[in-house]
Amino acid sequence: MPTDTPPVDGPALPDGPFDGRVAFDAHLRSAFDAAAQQGWREIVFSDPGFADWPLGERRSIAALQAWAASGRSLLLLAENFQVFDRSHARFVEWRRLWSHVVDARACSGAGAPSVPSLILTPTWSLHRIDPEHSRGVCSHQADSRRALRERIDECLRHARPAFPATTLGL
């Protein structure tokens, strides 16, 4: 059953608006830590390209490593994943090791909706409404999470598998 209050165990996740890159990065790191401590079963990371997410940092990978377990899933949704090999090498390696919990999808092309910048969890969401200035809102509200999930589902209807864990060649 959805909850509108933050869980009492684990780190306190922010609630309300945020403004700027420093706040955005701090909120992402808090979410990565909370995922590990609270054991969320499903997480959605969505962004047009993930260029400015701290996914290549050791701390982020350590938190994702602590989170990853059987029965968990991470959905990555982007317009493209071009920046990963260049900017998020640690994440690329982690993704190879944990390919069975990661589903990466690309949503782009004619008629496809724009990919929102957000994290969606069972109890909390972060929505970067203005990615250029890293402005957005964090919320524990079920209605907010439901609306964001609808946007993700619309993108998934137009998405295709992307960002393979390994590249096979001849």
DAGI-V78739 format. One record per backbone hydrogen bond with DSSP energy under -0.5 kcal/mol. CO is the residue of the C=O (numbers start at 1). NH is the residue of the N-H. E is the energy in kcal/mol with one decimal. If there is no record, write none. Layout:
BEGIN
CO,NH,E ; CO,NH,E
END
This chain:
BEGIN
11,13,-0.5 ; 16,138,-2.7 ; 18,136,-2.1 ; 20,24,-2.3 ; 21,25,-2.9 ; 22,26,-2.3 ; 23,27,-2.5 ; 24,28,-2.3 ; 25,29,-2.5 ; 26,30,-2.3 ; 27,31,-2.1 ; 28,32,-2.4 ; 29,33,-2.3 ; 30,34,-2.5 ; 31,35,-2.5 ; 32,36,-1.6 ; 33,37,-2.3 ; 34,38,-3.2 ; 35,39,-1.4 ; 35,40,-0.7 ; 41,73,-2.5 ; 42,122,-0.5 ; 43,75,-2.7 ; 44,46,-0.5 ; 44,120,-2.1 ; 45,77,-2.4 ; 46,118,-2.9 ; 48,79,-1.6 ; 48,80,-1.5 ; 50,53,-1.2 ; 53,55,-1.2 ; 54,57,-0.8 ; 57,61,-2.1 ; 58,62,-2.8 ; 59,63,-2.1 ; 60,64,-2.4 ; 61,65,-2.8 ; 62,66,-2.2 ; 63,67,-1.7 ; 64,68,-2.5 ; 69,72,-1.7 ; 73,43,-2.1 ; 74,76,-0.6 ; 74,103,-2.7 ; 75,45,-3.0 ; 75,77,-0.5 ; 76,105,-2.8 ; 77,47,-2.3 ; 78,107,-2.7 ; 81,84,-1.2 ; 83,87,-3.2 ; 83,88,-0.5 ; 84,88,-2.4 ; 88,92,-2.2 ; 89,93,-2.1 ; 90,94,-2.5 ; 91,95,-3.1 ; 92,96,-1.7 ; 93,97,-1.9 ; 94,98,-2.1 ; 96,99,-0.9 ; 98,101,-2.2 ; 98,102,-0.7 ; 99,102,-0.5 ; 101,74,-3.4 ; 102,104,-0.5 ; 103,76,-2.7 ; 104,162,-2.1 ; 105,78,-2.0 ; 106,108,-0.6 ; 106,160,-2.0 ; 109,112,-1.8 ; 116,118,-0.7 ; 117,128,-2.9 ; 118,46,-2.7 ; 119,126,-2.3 ; 120,44,-2.3 ; 124,121,-2.4 ; 125,139,-2.5 ; 126,119,-2.2 ; 126,128,-0.5 ; 127,129,-1.2 ; 127,137,-2.3 ; 128,117,-0.6 ; 129,131,-0.5 ; 130,133,-0.8 ; 130,134,-0.7 ; 130,135,-1.9 ; 133,20,-0.7 ; 134,20,-1.6 ; 135,129,-0.5 ; 135,130,-2.7 ; 136,18,-2.4 ; 137,127,-2.8 ; 138,16,-2.8 ; 139,125,-2.3 ; 141,145,-2.0 ; 142,146,-2.6 ; 143,147,-2.1 ; 144,148,-2.1 ; 145,149,-2.5 ; 146,150,-1.9 ; 147,151,-1.6 ; 148,152,-2.3 ; 149,153,-2.8 ; 150,154,-2.0 ; 151,155,-1.9 ; 152,156,-2.7 ; 153,157,-1.5 ; 154,158,-0.6 ; 155,158,-1.4 ; 155,159,-0.5 ; 156,159,-0.7 ; 160,106,-2.8 ; 166,168,-0.6
END
